[in-house]
Amino acid sequence: MAPRRAHQAAIAAASDGSVLINVVGLLPDAVQSQLSRALGATSLFIGVPLNEKDAAQVVVRLDGAAAEASAHLLGSRPPKRAKSSKRRAARSR
């Protein structure tokens, strides 16, 4: 049996603006393996488009998650030390 691996992406944005969710994990392993062999692929993404309301909710949640990740990253950095005025004066000469 060919090894199969579900694609890690949970969602995708299509060029037409639609948002798709990956439903490959809902398929039985045998079906996933058969599709992988037939397509010659080790990763599968089977996208189902969301309606406008659900897509908008996904976008809002992604925006919130991105803001949280950014805040976490920036908050974990040590604060920058202020440059002394002597250094700035010496550089401007």
PyMOL commands that set and color helices and strands:
alter all, ss='L'
color gray80, all
select helices_A, chain A and resi 24-26+29-39+52-75+85-91
alter helices_A, ss='H'
color red, helices_A
select strands_A, chain A and resi 5-6+11-13+19-22+43-44+47-49
alter strands_A, ss='S'
color yellow, strands_A
deselect
rebuild
show_as cartoon
